[in-house]
């Protein structure tokens, strides 16, 4: 239950302010986010 929703919530909360700046400094982060999102 928490595995699916937890991952979705974390991905939505992270990219909001942590993945955005991280992607700019770390391009590989974008690939990791896409792999997890897909």
ABEGO torsion letter per residue (X at the ends): XAAAAAAAAAAAAAAAAAAAAAAAABAAAAAAAAAAAX
